[in-house]
Amino acid sequence: MIARHKFGLDPTLRVSIFGAPSGGPSFDKKKYEHLTLAIRQTALERARNRCQKCGVKFSPSVQPQFEHINRSLKDNRPINLRALCPECFKPVEEKEKKSKGMFGNIRNMFG
């Protein structure tokens, strides 16, 4: 299926109901709202440039990851974001992976 661009047909964008075409980027509707640099900076300033779980200072070798506190990936208000180091973000990422998929909603309902 070829997606329509706002001003006409975009031949470079292909969307499939079965996921991304092979070799193409993955499009996740839930992650459509991206974090702007200003939002990231506001969240990092509030965290004093440290992981909000373990306190490690962010650096070029320890890049911040952002957790959505209310689990809504479209709610990018700085107050809803928690800056975490990659180690502290791993459990969050694993939880997100488990909640995806065909049975993710059922799994979330029953624990």
C-alpha positions in Angstrom: 0.0 0.0 0.0 1.4 3.5 -0.8 0.6 6.3 1.6 -0.8 9.6 0.3 1.2 12.7 1.0 -0.8 15.8 2.1 -0.1 17.4 -1.3 -0.2 14.4 -3.5 1.3 10.9 -3.8 4.6 10.2 -2.0 6.2 7.4 -3.9 9.0 6.9 -1.3 6.7 6.1 1.6 5.3 2.6 1.8 3.1 1.5 4.6 2.0 -2.0 5.3 -0.6 -3.3 7.7 1.9 -6.1 8.4 4.7 -3.8 9.5 7.5 -2.1 7.7 8.5 -3.3 4.3 11.7 -5.3 4.3 14.7 -3.1 4.5 12.6 0.0 5.2 12.2 1.9 8.5 9.8 0.8 11.1 6.8 3.1 11.6 5.2 3.0 15.0 2.1 5.2 15.2 2.4 5.4 18.9 5.8 7.0 18.6 4.8 9.6 16.1 5.2 12.4 18.5 8.9 12.8 18.8 10.9 14.6 21.5 12.2 17.9 20.4 15.5 19.2 21.5 13.8 21.9 23.7 11.7 19.2 25.5 14.8 17.0 26.1 16.8 20.0 27.4 14.0 21.0 29.8 13.7 17.5 31.1 17.5 17.2 31.5 17.7 20.6 33.3 15.0 19.4 35.7 17.1 16.2 36.3 20.2 18.3 36.8 21.8 16.3 33.9 21.7 13.1 36.0 19.8 9.8 35.9 16.6 10.3 37.9 16.8 6.8 39.3 20.5 6.0 40.1 22.0 9.5 39.9 24.8 8.8 37.4 25.9 12.0 35.5 25.1 12.0 31.7 28.1 12.3 29.4 28.9 11.5 25.8 29.4 7.9 26.8 26.3 7.8 29.0 23.4 9.2 26.9 20.0 9.9 28.5 16.9 7.9 27.6 13.5 9.3 28.4 10.7 7.4 30.2 7.1 8.5 29.8 5.8 8.4 33.4 2.2 8.0 32.4 3.1 5.5 29.7 1.6 7.6 26.9 4.2 7.9 24.2 2.4 10.9 22.7 2.5 12.9 26.0 5.8 14.7 25.6 5.3 17.3 28.3 8.6 17.7 30.2 6.7 17.0 33.5 5.8 13.5 32.0 9.4 12.6 31.1 12.0 11.0 33.4 15.6 11.1 32.3 17.3 7.7 32.8 20.7 6.2 32.1 20.8 3.3 29.6 21.1 0.8 32.5 18.0 2.1 34.3 16.1 2.4 31.1 16.5 -1.3 30.2 13.6 -2.5 32.4 11.4 0.2 30.9 12.3 -0.9 27.4 11.7 -4.5 28.2 8.3 -3.7 29.6 7.4 -1.7 26.4 8.5 -4.7 24.3 6.2 -7.1 26.3 3.3 -4.7 26.0 3.5 -4.7 22.2 2.2 -7.3 19.9 -1.1 -9.0 19.3 -1.8 -10.0 22.9 -0.1 -7.0 24.6 -3.4 -5.3 25.6 -4.7 -8.6 27.1 -1.5 -9.2 28.9 -1.6 -5.6 30.3 -5.2 -6.2 31.6 -4.4 -9.4 33.4 -0.9 -8.6 34.6 
